[in-house]
Amino acid sequence: MFHIGDRIALMKAIPVKGEGWGIESLRDSLIVGFKSPTPRVEILSEEGAVLGTSDMSFSDPLYIQLDNSSHTTRILVSDRVNETVYMLDDGLQLLQAFQFPSPAGEPCGLAAVGGGQVLVNDRLTSTIQLLDLTRGRWQTLLGEEEGLGAPFSLVYNKAMRQLYVGCYDEVKVYTVSE
């Protein structure tokens, strides 16, 4: 647990080749989504050595999220240009691709919520979509009617059952009840 006053010291800087955006930690390695010079997703060692590169043709893999709701870890990557959320195995092989339901949409942030479900925000249509990974079904969860406006990122706190949505100059907090 972090506390105000904790000292945080830089241990090292890991050099990467490209403009890295999305990042996740998996075991003793990092999964990084690169926007340029070549859009790709790589597994890197803690020293920056490339351990694996996905053979997927990404256009803009900005957000990465791990889903541990099954017996194996799945890597979720949102590609806003391809309007797709990709599910990869821990070797970066494609398991499934989920085409975004809105043709004018732009899938950005991802938040695994458990039970094989992931939240995906769409800043162009101002919605939060719920993707059921087992059935491949999309459902609009929140929209402008619930006060959502151009969501850029999101995170779900399972313990507090709260959804935090970044909307440019504010963070909206939604409580989740049964």
C-alpha positions as CSV (number, residue, x, y, z in Angstrom):
1,M,0.0,0.0,0.0
2,F,1.3,3.5,-0.8
3,H,1.3,6.2,1.8
4,I,1.9,10.0,1.5
5,G,5.5,10.5,2.4
6,D,6.7,7.2,1.0
7,R,9.9,7.6,-0.8
8,I,9.9,6.5,-4.4
9,A,13.3,6.3,-6.1
10,L,14.1,5.7,-9.8
11,M,15.8,2.3,-10.1
12,K,16.5,2.5,-13.8
13,A,15.1,3.6,-17.1
14,I,14.4,0.9,-19.6
15,P,15.2,2.0,-23.2
16,V,12.6,1.1,-25.8
17,K,12.6,1.4,-29.5
18,G,9.6,3.5,-30.4
19,E,6.8,5.6,-28.9
20,G,5.4,3.3,-26.2
21,W,1.9,4.0,-24.9
22,G,0.1,1.1,-23.2
23,I,2.1,-0.9,-20.6
24,E,1.3,-3.8,-18.4
25,S,3.4,-6.0,-16.2
26,L,3.3,-9.8,-16.5
27,R,5.5,-12.0,-14.3
28,D,9.0,-10.7,-14.7
29,S,8.4,-8.9,-18.0
30,L,6.6,-5.9,-19.5
31,I,4.0,-5.8,-22.3
32,V,4.2,-2.6,-24.2
33,G,2.0,-1.2,-27.0
34,F,3.9,1.0,-29.5
35,K,2.3,3.7,-31.6
36,S,5.3,4.4,-33.8
37,P,7.5,4.0,-35.7
38,T,5.8,0.6,-36.3
39,P,2.6,-0.1,-34.4
40,R,3.1,-3.3,-32.5
41,V,2.9,-5.0,-29.1
42,E,6.0,-6.5,-27.5
43,I,7.0,-8.4,-24.5
44,L,10.2,-6.9,-23.0
45,S,12.5,-8.0,-20.2
46,E,13.1,-5.6,-17.3
47,E,16.4,-4.7,-19.1
48,G,14.6,-3.8,-22.3
49,A,15.4,-6.8,-24.4
50,V,12.6,-7.9,-26.8
51,L,11.3,-11.3,-25.7
52,G,8.5,-11.4,-28.2
53,T,6.6,-9.4,-30.8
54,S,3.1,-9.9,-31.9
55,D,2.7,-10.7,-35.6
56,M,-0.6,-8.7,-35.5
57,S,-1.1,-5.8,-37.8
58,F,-1.9,-3.1,-35.3
59,S,-2.6,0.5,-36.3
60,D,-2.8,2.2,-32.9
61,P,-2.4,-0.1,-29.9
62,L,-2.8,2.5,-27.2
63,Y,-4.3,0.6,-24.2
64,I,-3.3,-2.8,-22.8
65,Q,-5.1,-4.6,-19.9
66,L,-4.6,-8.1,-18.5
67,D,-7.6,-10.3,-17.9
68,N,-7.0,-13.0,-15.3
69,S,-10.6,-14.2,-15.0
70,S,-9.8,-17.5,-16.7
71,H,-7.2,-20.2,-16.0
72,T,-4.8,-18.4,-18.3
73,T,-3.8,-14.8,-18.6
74,R,-5.2,-13.0,-21.6
75,I,-3.8,-9.7,-22.9
76,L,-6.4,-7.2,-24.2
77,V,-5.3,-4.5,-26.6
78,S,-7.5,-1.7,-27.9
79,D,-6.7,-0.4,-31.4
80,R,-8.7,2.7,-31.9
81,V,-7.9,3.0,-35.7
82,N,-8.9,-0.6,-36.4
83,E,-11.9,-0.1,-34.1
84,T,-11.1,-3.5,-32.5
85,V,-10.2,-5.0,-29.2
86,Y,-7.8,-7.9,-29.6
87,M,-7.4,-10.7,-27.1
88,L,-3.9,-12.3,-27.1
89,D,-2.4,-15.1,-25.2
90,D,0.7,-14.5,-23.0
91,G,2.9,-15.3,-26.1
92,L,1.1,-12.5,-28.0
93,Q,-0.7,-14.9,-30.3
94,L,-4.2,-13.8,-31.4
95,L,-7.0,-15.6,-29.6
96,Q,-9.9,-13.5,-30.7
97,A,-10.7,-10.1,-32.2
98,F,-13.8,-8.1,-31.2
99,Q,-14.9,-5.5,-33.7
100,F,-16.2,-2.4,-32.0
101,P,-20.0,-2.2,-32.3
102,S,-20.2,1.5,-33.3
103,P,-18.9,2.2,-36.8
104,A,-18.0,5.7,-35.7
105,G,-16.4,4.5,-32.5
106,E,-13.0,4.8,-31.1
107,P,-12.2,2.1,-28.4
108,C,-9.6,3.5,-26.0
109,G,-9.2,2.6,-22.3
110,L,-9.8,-0.9,-21.0
111,A,-10.8,-2.1,-17.6
112,A,-11.1,-5.8,-16.8
113,V,-13.9,-6.3,-14.3
114,G,-13.8,-10.0,-13.8
115,G,-16.0,-12.8,-14.9
116,G,-14.7,-12.6,-18.5
117,Q,-15.9,-9.0,-18.9
118,V,-14.1,-5.9,-19.8
119,L,-15.2,-2.2,-20.0
120,V,-14.1,-0.2,-23.1
121,N,-14.6,3.5,-23.3
122,D,-15.4,5.2,-26.6
123,R,-14.6,8.9,-26.5
124,L,-16.2,9.7,-29.9
125,T,-19.7,8.4,-29.0
126,S,-19.3,9.2,-25.2
127,T,-20.1,5.7,-24.1
128,I,-18.7,2.9,-22.0
129,Q,-19.2,-0.4,-23.6
130,L,-19.3,-3.8,-21.7
131,L,-17.6,-6.6,-23.7
132,D,-18.4,-10.2,-22.7
133,L,-15.2,-12.0,-23.8
134,T,-16.8,-15.5,-23.6
135,R,-19.8,-14.6,-25.8
136,G,-18.2,-11.8,-27.9
137,R,-21.2,-9.5,-27.1
138,W,-21.1,-5.8,-26.6
139,Q,-23.6,-3.8,-24.6
140,T,-23.7,0.0,-23.9
141,L,-23.3,0.5,-20.1
142,L,-23.1,4.3,-19.8
143,G,-23.6,7.2,-22.1
144,E,-24.3,10.9,-22.2
145,E,-27.6,10.3,-20.3
146,E,-25.5,9.3,-17.3
147,G,-23.3,12.4,-17.5
148,L,-20.5,10.9,-19.6
149,G,-18.7,13.1,-22.0
150,A,-15.7,12.1,-24.2
151,P,-14.3,9.5,-21.9
152,F,-10.6,9.0,-22.4
153,S,-9.6,6.4,-19.8
154,L,-11.1,4.3,-17.1
155,V,-10.3,2.1,-14.2
156,Y,-12.6,-0.1,-12.0
157,N,-11.9,-0.6,-8.3
158,K,-13.4,-4.0,-7.5
159,A,-13.1,-3.7,-3.8
160,M,-14.9,-0.4,-3.6
161,R,-17.2,-1.3,-6.6
162,Q,-16.5,2.1,-8.2
163,L,-15.8,3.0,-11.8
164,Y,-13.5,6.0,-12.4
165,V,-13.7,7.6,-15.9
166,G,-11.3,10.3,-17.1
167,C,-13.1,12.9,-19.2
168,Y,-10.5,15.6,-20.1
169,D,-10.8,18.1,-17.2
170,E,-12.5,15.8,-14.7
171,V,-12.7,12.3,-13.4
172,K,-16.3,11.0,-13.0
173,V,-16.9,8.5,-10.2
174,Y,-19.7,5.9,-10.6
175,T,-20.8,3.5,-8.0
176,V,-21.8,0.0,-9.0
177,S,-24.6,-1.7,-7.2
178,E,-26.4,-5.0,-7.7
